[in-house]
Amino acid sequence: MLKIQPRLASCLALSRRVLVRRAVPGIPRPARLSSASTTAIQSPTQSGLRPGRGTIAGVAVLGMAGALWFGETAYIAAEEAKEDPIFNAAANATPGSNKNGKYPTSVMRNGVELPVATSFGSDPADLDKPRLVVLGSGWGATSILKDLEQNAYYTVVVSPTNYFLFTPLLPEATTGTTECRSLIESIRKICRRSRAHYCEAAAYDLHLDIKMVEVVSATGQHFLIPYDKLVIGIGAMNNTFGVPGVAENARFLKDIDDARYLRHKLMSNFEQAALPTTSEQERKRLLSFVIAGGGPTGVEYAAELYDFLHDDLRKYFPDLADSGVSVTVIQSADHILNTFAECISSYAEERFRKQHINVITNARVIKLEPGVLTYKNKKPTPGQPDTFDLPFGICLWSTGVGMRPFTKRLTDKVEEQKNKRAIEIDSRLRVKGLEGVYALGDCSTIENPNMMELVKQSFEATGKDSLDWDGFQAVVSSIVDKYPQTACHLVRLQNLFDDYDLDKNHALDMSEIGRLVDETNKKLTSLPATAQVASQEGEYLAQKFNKLAYASSAESAKLAEAQMKPFSYRHLGNFSYVGGEHAVIDLGGGKTGGGFATFLLWRGAYIAKQVSLRTRVLIAIDWTKSTIFGRDITNF
């Protein structure tokens, strides 16, 4: 993302000169940053200006997007123009297609005879090669397919959805800023480029004793797929945290069906509220939009609602949009976007306040009933009630992720799996307690090492009573080499060296090191469940599998894998849209930004991350179309 920024310099200057800005009476004026710099958040000021719609604006947006995606588009176009591999598209699984009789035609499991599917399609070329089975079609899986060598494995992708979904733009699909079709790419198309086979089925269970994964088709048929290497990337479910009524009365935003439903429900509520027979109380309920969860998804959905209501629906439902609509975000923490820098959270809350979006913090949802959400204030004012009811027409639940049934079955049968929320993997993405099984993305979490034990072992290995600055640096470096995820925390340890040198002898003994390490253990957290993490994990595994494919034996493969570097996450920054064509970015290390320039960078970065030229063009057309003509308000 940082590499994209220099390309934006000339585009930003041009876009500011050509975009027409005008004030609209009756609409709360959005806040702006006093500077367009993306390096620091400054105090917001009111501008009352937003881009006018016109051909100039569309051309500016298209030109800027073109400048951003030019490099990667050339690469993707070249990839898509390559000669198709000589292999038929994956057809139905063929039970018993078993070259050389390596696998049985069926296996008895729990009293049921399950067929074994060993061949997908009619191309027999790679059947004798190691079998790589990838569960899922999300960010991790597509990253593996993109970088995996074509002829290295007999690769099978298993997923209940036959497309890749660009999840960061799902909030836009709920209001029509982008169309749902523009966010998806056929997984068969991605598989074809990498000579992989696709099977539309859902992972059901893992049979470790025979190295086969049990899957179930859309029609309910169970069958087995053998593997030599297995990658689990099935994602996670929404976590309701046991709150009664969530599954029945709230909606999630995890897949394309959710976006379709929310878009349809939004327009249905407005049309119903506009009927002369609708009571005032019912009208207010229909036009009350409640978001439970103040993370990026919840904030971006609220921001998209604000844009849709004030830019489009206000023209066609003036009586409703001016007085009857409410948008409320409920957050259990002290601030929304609490995983971002504090200045960004404050900036987003200030923008929402000016946009008349209600933000309720330190609140816990205790139940959902049809049309009513009940929450409890965690810090009530003495003498005031602490429980409140919020009527709603739409409630979006966006408060975290939990295990899928397949993940739960796996962790229950493996003794080494102690984590109750995800599959625990080591720093090389191997599932703890299993051989030849890897996991990535939302369904997994990299184990956090016991920092005190690591430092103690490294300390004792030196044979010294204390460590000076150079010795301490050497210990820290050895730990980072083995556990890269500790790097940012151990850098803080080095900065605190002088503070914890209590006797000021320019060296730390074991007791002083212990106090220092306690500081890190409190802050050591898992990697976030984001597309950026899953994508990098997929790239890492693809590079690993490419190297292991040339190992002459199982022993040499184990030795080669042990010598490979562990996975190291590179944080490229987090974006979030906050409405009114403003976005925020947190690059880490205190580098933050926000405003219209960041909004352009946000869109450019998402265009650059598309998996195909087709989706890039479609999304650019959608953005231009909604800028010039407005969003579509039809309900179909």
C-alpha positions in Angstrom: 0.0 0.0 0.0 2.8 2.4 0.7 4.1 1.8 -2.8 0.9 3.0 -4.2 1.1 6.3 -2.5 3.6 8.0 -4.7 1.5 7.2 -7.7 -1.3 9.1 -6.1 0.4 12.5 -5.7 -0.3 13.9 -9.2 -3.8 12.3 -9.2 -4.8 13.8 -5.9 -3.8 17.3 -7.0 -5.7 16.9 -10.3 -8.8 15.5 -8.6 -9.1 18.3 -6.2 -9.0 20.9 -9.0 -11.6 19.2 -11.2 -14.1 17.8 -8.6 -16.9 20.3 -8.2 -17.9 20.8 -4.6 -21.3 22.1 -3.5 -23.3 22.3 -0.3 -26.7 20.7 -0.1 -29.3 22.4 2.2 -30.7 20.3 5.0 -27.9 17.7 5.0 -25.4 17.6 7.9 -22.1 18.8 6.5 -19.3 16.2 6.7 -16.2 16.9 8.7 -12.8 17.2 6.9 -9.3 17.1 7.9 -7.4 20.4 7.8 -4.8 18.7 5.7 -5.0 15.9 3.1 -1.8 14.4 4.3 -2.1 10.7 5.0 0.7 10.7 7.6 -1.1 12.2 10.6 -4.7 12.7 11.8 -5.4 16.3 12.7 -8.5 17.9 14.3 -11.4 17.9 11.9 -13.1 21.0 10.6 -16.4 21.5 8.8 -16.3 22.0 5.1 -19.9 21.4 4.0 -18.5 20.3 0.6 -18.8 17.1 -1.3 -18.1 16.1 -4.8 -20.8 17.0 -7.3 -22.0 14.4 -9.7 -21.0 14.9 -13.3 -18.9 13.6 -16.1 -15.8 15.3 -14.9 -16.0 13.5 -11.6 -16.4 10.2 -13.3 -13.5 10.8 -15.6 -11.4 11.8 -12.6 -12.2 8.7 -10.6 -11.6 6.5 -13.6 -8.3 8.2 -14.5 -7.0 7.9 -10.9 -8.0 4.2 -10.7 -6.3 3.6 -14.0 -3.1 5.1 -12.7 -3.2 2.9 -9.6 -4.0 -0.5 -11.1 -1.9 -0.2 -14.3 1.1 -2.2 -13.1 -0.8 -5.1 -11.6 -3.4 -5.1 -14.4 -0.7 -5.8 -16.9 0.4 -8.8 -14.9 -3.1 -10.2 -14.5 -3.9 -9.6 -18.2 -0.7 -11.5 -19.1 -1.7 -14.3 -16.8 -5.1 -14.6 -18.3 -3.8 -14.5 -21.8 -1.6 -17.5 -21.3 -2.4 -20.7 -23.2 -5.0 -22.7 -21.4 -3.6 -25.8 -19.7 -4.4 -29.1 -21.5 -6.9 -30.4 -19.1 -10.7 -30.7 -19.0 -12.6 -28.6 -16.5 -13.3 -30.4 -13.2 -16.5 -32.4 -13.5 -18.4 -34.4 -10.9 -16.3 -36.4 -8.5 -15.7 -39.9 -9.9 -15.7 -42.5 -7.0 -13.3 -45.3 -7.5 -11.1 -43.6 -10.2 -8.0 -45.0 -8.7 -4.9 -45.3 -10.7 -2.6 -48.1 -9.6 -5.0 -49.1 -6.8 -3.5 -46.8 -4.2 -6.8 -46.0 -2.5 -9.9 -48.2 -1.8 -13.1 -47.5 -3.7 -15.0 -47.0 -0.5 -14.4 -46.9 3.3 -16.8 -47.8 6.2 -17.2 -44.9 8.6 -19.6 -44.9 11.6 -21.6 -47.7 10.1 -21.9 -46.0 6.7 -20.0 -47.0 3.5 -18.6 -43.8 2.0 -17.2 -43.7 -1.6 -13.7 -42.4 -2.1 -13.2 -39.8 -4.8 -9.7 -39.9 -6.3 -10.2 -38.2 -9.7 -11.9 -35.0 -10.7 -12.3 -34.5 -14.4 -10.8 -36.7 -17.2 -7.2 -35.5 -17.2 -5.1 -38.3 -15.7 -1.7 -36.5 -16.0 -1.1 -35.6 -12.4 -2.8 -38.5 -10.6 0.5 -40.1 -9.5 1.7 -36.8 -7.9 1.3 -35.8 -4.3 -2.3 -34.8 -3.5 -2.9 -31.3 -2.2 -6.4 -30.7 -1.0 -7.4 -27.1 -0.2 -10.6 -26.5 1.8 -12.2 -23.1 1.1 -12.2 -20.6 -1.7 -11.4 -17.4 0.2 -8.3 -15.2 0.5 -5.9 -17.9 1.7 -7.0 -20.5 -0.9 -6.8 -18.1 -3.9 -3.4 -16.9 -2.8 -2.1 -20.5 -2.8 -3.6 -21.1 -6.2 -2.1 -17.9 -7.6 1.5 -18.8 -6.7 1.4 -22.6 -6.8 3.4 -24.3 -9.6 1.0 -25.9 -12.1 2.5 -29.4 -12.3 3.7 -29.7 -8.7 0.7 -31.5 -7.2 -2.7 -33.0 -8.0 -4.6 -30.1 -6.5 -8.2 -30.2 -5.4 -10.1 -27.2 -4.1 -13.2 -28.1 -2.0 -15.7 -25.3 -1.2 -19.5 -25.0 -1.0 -19.3 -21.7 -3.0 -17.9 -21.8 -6.5 -16.6 -18.2 -6.4 -14.0 -16.0 -4.6 -15.6 -13.1 -2.8 -13.9 -9.7 -2.3 -15.2 -9.3 1.2 -13.8 -5.8 2.1 -16.3 -4.2 -0.3 -19.4 -6.1 0.9 -20.8 -3.0 2.8 -20.9 -1.2 -0.6 -22.9 -4.0 -2.1 -25.6 -3.5 0.5 -26.5 -0.1 -0.9 -25.7 -0.5 -4.6 -22.4 1.5 -4.6 -21.0 -1.7 -6.2 -23.0 -4.6 -7.7 -22.8 -8.0 -6.1 -21.6 -9.6 -9.3 -18.6 -7.2 -9.4 -17.3 -8.6 -6.1 -17.1 -12.3 -7.1 -14.8 -14.3 -9.5 -15.4 -17.9 -10.5 -13.2 -20.3 -8.5 -13.2 -22.6 -11.5 -11.5 -19.8 -13.5 -8.9 -19.4 -10.9 -8.4 -23.1 -10.6 -8.0 -23.5 -14.4 -5.1 -21.0 -14.5 -3.2 -23.1 -11.9 -4.3 -26.6 -13.2 -6.3 -27.3 -10.0 -9.6 -29.1 -9.8 -12.7 -27.8 -8.1 -15.3 -29.8 -6.1 -18.4 -28.0 -4.9 -18.9 -29.5 -1.4 -18.5 -28.5 2.2 -15.9 -30.0 4.6 -17.6 -32.2 7.1 -15.0 -34.2 9.1 -11.3 -35.2 9.0 -10.4 -38.9 9.3 -6.8 -38.7 10.5 -6.2 -42.5 10.5 -6.7 -42.9 6.8 -5.7 -39.3 5.7 -9.0 -38.5 4.1 -11.3 -35.6 4.5 -15.1 -36.2 4.5 -17.1 -33.7 2.5 -20.8 -33.3 1.8 -22.3 -32.1 -1.5 -25.2 -29.6 -1.8 -27.5 -32.6 -2.3 -26.4 -34.2 1.0 -24.2 -36.9 -0.4 -21.1 -37.7 1.8 -17.9 -39.0 0.3 -14.1 -39.0 1.0 -11.2 -37.3 -0.6 -7.7 -38.5 0.1 -4.8 -36.1 0.7 -1.1 -36.0 1.2 -1.1 -32.4 2.2 -4.2 -30.7 3.5 -4.8 -26.9 3.8 -7.8 -25.8 5.9 -9.0 -22.3 5.0 -12.8 -22.5 5.5 -13.0 -19.2 7.4 -15.2 -18.7 10.5 -18.8 -18.2 11.5 -20.3 -15.2 13.1 -20.1 -15.3 16.9 -23.3 -14.5 18.7 -21.7 -14.9 22.1 -24.8 -16.7 23.3 -27.0 -13.6 23.1 -30.6 -14.8 22.8 -32.4 -14.1 19.5 -29.4 -13.0 17.4 -29.6 -15.9 14.9 -33.4 -15.4 14.4 -33.6 -11.6 14.4 -30.3 -10.1 13.2 -28.5 -10.3 10.0 -24.8 -10.9 9.4 -22.5 -9.5 6.6 -20.2 -12.4 5.7 -21.2 -13.5 2.2 -22.9 -12.2 -0.9 -26.3 -13.5 0.1 -26.2 -11.3 3.2 -25.4 -8.2 1.0 -28.3 -9.1 -1.3 -30.7 -9.5 1.6 -29.7 -6.2 3.3 -30.1 -4.3 0.0 -33.5 -5.7 -0.6 -34.6 -5.3 3.0 -33.5 -1.6 3.0 -35.6 -0.7 0.0 -38.6 -2.8 1.3 -38.5 -0.9 4.6 -38.6 2.5 2.8 -41.4 1.5 0.5 -43.4 0.1 3.4 -42.7 3.2 5.5 -44.0 5.4 2.7 -47.4 3.8 2.6 -50.1 6.1 4.0 -51.5 3.2 6.1 -48.2 2.8 8.1 -48.5 4.3 11.6 -45.9 6.7 12.9 -44.5 4.3 15.4 -44.2 1.5 12.8 -42.6 4.0 10.4 -39.9 4.9 12.9 -39.2 1.3 13.6 -38.9 0.4 9.9 -36.4 3.3 9.4 -34.3 2.5 12.4 -31.0 0.8 11.5 -29.0 -0.7 14.3 -25.4 -2.1 14.0 -24.2 -4.2 16.8 -20.4 -4.0 16.7 -18.2 -1.0 16.0 -15.4 -2.7 14.1 -14.5 -2.0 10.4 -17.5 -3.9 9.0 -20.1 -2.2 11.3 -18.5 1.3 10.8 -18.4 0.9 7.0 -22.0 -0.3 6.8 -23.1 2.7 8.9 -21.1 5.0 6.6 -22.6 3.4 3.4 -26.1 3.8 4.9 -25.4 7.5 5.5 -24.2 8.1 2.0 -27.2 6.2 0.5 -29.7 8.0 2.7 -28.3 11.5 2.1 -27.1 11.3 -1.5 -29.9 9.2 -3.1 -32.9 8.3 -1.0 -33.4 11.8 0.2 -34.4 12.8 -3.3 -37.1 10.2 -3.6 -38.3 9.9 0.0 -37.8 13.5 1.2 -40.3 13.3 4.1 -38.8 10.1 5.4 -35.1 10.8 5.0 -35.2 14.3 6.6 -36.9 13.3 9.8 -37.7 9.6 10.3 -34.4 7.8 9.7 -32.0 6.8 12.5 -28.7 4.9 12.3 -27.2 3.6 15.6 -23.9 1.8 16.3 -23.6 -0.1 19.5 -20.1 -0.9 20.7 -19.0 -2.8 23.8 -15.6 -1.1 24.0 -14.8 2.6 24.8 -14.5 3.5 21.1 -15.5 2.4 17.7 -12.6 1.1 15.5 -10.8 0.2 18.7 -8.2 -1.9 16.9 -7.0 1.3 15.1 -5.0 4.1 16.7 -7.0 6.2 19.2 -6.8 9.3 17.1 -8.6 7.4 14.3 -11.3 6.2 16.6 -11.9 9.8 17.8 -11.9 11.1 14.2 -14.5 8.5 13.1 -16.7 9.2 16.1 -16.6 13.0 15.4 -17.6 12.4 11.8 -20.4 10.1 12.8 -21.6 12.8 15.3 -21.7 15.4 12.5 -23.5 12.9 10.2 -26.1 12.3 12.9 -25.1 8.7 13.3 -25.7 7.6 17.0 -22.7 5.9 18.6 -23.4 4.1 21.9 -20.2 2.8 23.6 -19.6 0.7 26.7 -22.9 -1.1 25.9 -23.6 -4.9 25.9 -26.5 -6.4 23.9 -28.4 -8.7 26.2 -31.2 -10.0 23.8 -32.9 -9.5 20.5 -36.6 -9.9 19.9 -38.4 -9.3 16.6 -37.9 -5.7 15.9 -36.4 -4.8 19.3 -32.8 -4.9 20.5 -32.2 -4.6 24.3 -28.8 -3.4 25.6 -27.3 -2.7 28.9 -25.0 0.2 29.8 -21.7 -1.1 31.2 -21.1 2.2 33.0 -24.5 3.5 34.0 -25.1 6.9 35.6 -26.1 6.5 39.3 -29.8 6.8 39.6 -30.5 6.3 35.9 -31.7 3.1 34.2 -29.0 0.9 32.7 -31.1 -1.2 30.3 -32.7 0.2 27.1 -34.7 -1.0 24.2 -34.0 0.0 20.6 -36.7 -0.7 17.9 -35.2 -1.6 14.6 -36.1 -2.3 11.0 -32.7 -3.8 10.2 -30.2 -5.1 12.8 -26.7 -6.0 11.6 -24.7 -8.2 13.9 -20.9 -7.7 13.4 -19.2 -8.6 16.7 -16.6 -11.3 16.0 -16.1 -14.8 14.6 -16.3 -18.3 16.0 -15.6 -21.9 15.0 -17.4 -23.7 12.1 -18.7 -27.2 12.8 -15.8 -28.8 10.9 -13.3 -26.8 12.9 -14.9 -27.8 16.2 -14.9 -31.5 15.2 -11.2 -31.3 14.4 -10.1 -29.5 17.6 -12.1 -31.9 19.7 -10.3 -35.0 18.4 -6.7 -33.6 18.6 -5.3 -33.4 22.1 -2.8 -30.7 21.3 -5.6 -28.3 20.2 -6.3 -26.2 23.4 -7.8 -23.1 21.7 -11.5 -22.8 21.9 -12.0 -20.3 19.1 -9.7 -21.4 16.3 -7.3 -24.1 15.1 -4.0 -23.6 16.7 -1.0 -23.6 14.3 2.7 -23.1 14.7 4.8 -20.4 13.1 5.1 -22.5 9.9 1.3 -22.7 9.7 1.2 -26.4 10.6 -1.7 -27.6 12.6 -0.5 -28.6 16.1 -0.7 -32.3 16.7 -1.1 -33.3 13.0 1.3 -34.1 10.2 0.8 -32.8 6.7 -2.1 -30.6 7.7 -1.9 -26.8 7.5 -4.4 -24.0 8.3 -4.7 -20.3 7.5 -7.1 -17.4 7.6 -9.9 -16.8 10.1 -10.3 -20.5 11.1 -6.7 -20.5 12.6 -4.5 -18.7 15.0 -0.7 -18.8 15.4 0.3 -20.0 18.9 1.8 -17.3 21.1 5.0 -18.5 22.7 5.7 -18.4 26.4 8.0 -15.4 26.3 9.4 -15.9 29.8 10.4 -19.5 29.0 12.0 -18.5 25.7 14.0 -15.7 27.2 15.0 -17.9 30.2 16.3 -20.6 27.8 18.2 -18.2 25.7 19.6 -16.5 28.9 20.8 -19.8 30.3 22.3 -20.8 26.9 24.7 -17.9 27.2 26.1 -19.2 30.5 26.2 -15.7 31.9 24.7 -14.1 35.1 23.6 -11.0 33.2 23.3 -9.6 29.7 24.6 -6.4 28.5 23.0 -4.5 25.6 24.7 -6.6 22.8 23.9 -9.8 24.6 20.3 -8.8 25.1 20.0 -7.9 21.4 21.3 -11.3 20.4 18.7 -13.1 22.6 15.9 -11.0 21.1 17.1 -11.7 17.6 17.1 -15.5 18.2 13.6 -15.4 19.4 12.3 -13.3 16.5 13.9 -15.7 14.0 11.8 -18.5 15.5 8.7 -16.5 16.2 8.4 -13.6 13.8 5.0 -12.5 15.3 6.9 -11.3 18.4 9.0 -8.8 16.5 7.0 -5.7 17.2 6.7 -6.5 20.9 10.4 -7.3 21.3 11.4 -4.0 19.7 9.5 -2.4 22.7 11.6 -4.5 25.0 14.8 -3.1 23.5 13.4 0.4 24.0 12.7 -0.4 27.7 16.2 -1.8 28.4 17.4 1.3 30.3 14.1 1.6 32.3 14.4 -1.9 33.7 18.1 -1.7 34.4 17.3 -1.0 38.0 20.9 -1.1 39.4 22.1 1.0 36.4 25.0 -1.3 35.7 24.2 -1.3 31.9 23.2 -5.0 32.1 20.1 -7.0 33.0 20.1 -10.0 35.4 17.4 -12.7 35.3 15.0 -10.8 37.7 15.2 -7.6 35.7 14.6 -9.5 32.5 11.6 -11.2 34.1 10.0 -7.9 34.8 10.7 -6.7 31.3 9.2 -9.8 29.7 6.0 -9.5 31.8 5.5 -6.2 30.0 5.4 -8.0 26.6 3.3 -11.0 27.7 0.5 -8.7 28.6 0.5 -7.2 25.1 1.2 -10.3 23.0 -1.9 -10.9 20.9 -2.8 -13.1 17.9 -2.8 -11.8 14.3 -6.1 -10.2 13.3 -8.7 -12.2 11.3 -8.3 -10.1 8.2 -8.0 -10.7 4.4 -4.5 -9.3 4.5 -3.3 -11.9 7.0 -5.0 -14.8 5.1 -3.6 -13.6 1.8 0.0 -13.5 3.1 -0.4 -16.9 4.7 -1.5 -18.3 1.4 1.5 -16.8 -0.4 3.8 -18.3 2.2 2.3 -21.8 1.9 2.4 -21.7 -1.9 6.2 -20.9 -1.8 6.7 -23.7 0.8 4.8 -26.3 -1.2 6.7 -25.4 -4.4 9.9 -26.2 -2.6 8.7 -29.4 -1.0 7.4 -30.7 -4.3 11.0 -31.5 -5.4 11.9 -33.4 -2.2 13.1 -36.9 -3.1 11.6 -38.5 0.0 9.4 -37.8 3.0 12.5 -37.5 5.3 14.1 -35.0 3.0 10.8 -33.0 2.8 10.7 -32.8 6.6 14.2 -31.6 6.7 13.6 -29.0 4.0 10.5 -27.7 5.8 12.4 -27.4 9.1 15.0 -25.3 7.4 12.5 -22.9 5.9 11.9 -19.6 7.6 8.7 -19.3 9.7 5.8 -17.2 8.5 6.3 -13.4 9.0 3.3 -11.1 8.7 3.9 -7.7 7.1 1.4 -5.2 8.2 0.6 -3.0 5.2 -2.1 -0.9 6.9 -5.8 -1.0 7.7 -8.4 1.0 6.0 -11.9 1.9 7.0 -14.5 4.0 5.2 -16.3 6.6 7.4 -18.7 8.2 5.0 -18.9 11.4 3.0 -16.1 10.2 0.7 -13.7 10.1 3.6 -11.6 7.1 4.8 -9.0 6.5 7.5 -5.9 4.4 7.4 -3.6 3.0 10.2 -0.2 2.0 8.9 1.1 1.1 12.4 3.9 2.7 14.2 1.9 5.9 14.8 1.5 6.5 11.1 -2.2 7.3 10.5 -4.2 9.3 8.0 -7.7 10.3 7.0 -9.7 12.4 4.6 -10.6 12.6 1.0 -7.1 11.7 -0.1 -7.2 8.6 2.0 -10.5 7.8 0.4 -8.9 7.8 -3.0 -6.0 5.7 -1.7 -8.5 3.3 -0.2 -10.3 2.8 -3.5 -7.1 2.5 -5.4 -5.7 -0.1 -3.0 -8.8 -2.2 -3.3 -8.8 -2.0 -7.1 -5.2 -3.1 -7.0 -6.0 -6.2 -4.8 -8.6 -7.6 -7.2 -7.9 -11.2 -8.5 -8.9 -10.5 -12.1 -9.0 -7.9 -14.7 -12.8 -8.5 -15.0 -13.6 -7.5 -11.4 -11.3 -4.4 -11.6 -13.2 -3.1 -14.7 -16.6 -3.9 -13.2 -15.9 -2.2 -9.9 -14.5 0.9 -11.6 -17.6 1.0 -13.8 -19.9 0.6 -10.7 -18.1 3.5 -8.9 -18.3 5.8 -12.0 -22.0 4.8 -12.5 -23.0 5.5 -8.9 -21.1 8.9 -9.0 -22.8 10.1 -12.2 -26.3 8.6 -12.0 -26.6 7.8 -8.3 -27.3 4.4 -6.7 -30.1 2.2 -8.0 -33.1 2.3 -5.7 -35.2 -0.3 -7.4 -36.2 -3.4 -5.4 -36.0 -6.7 -7.2 
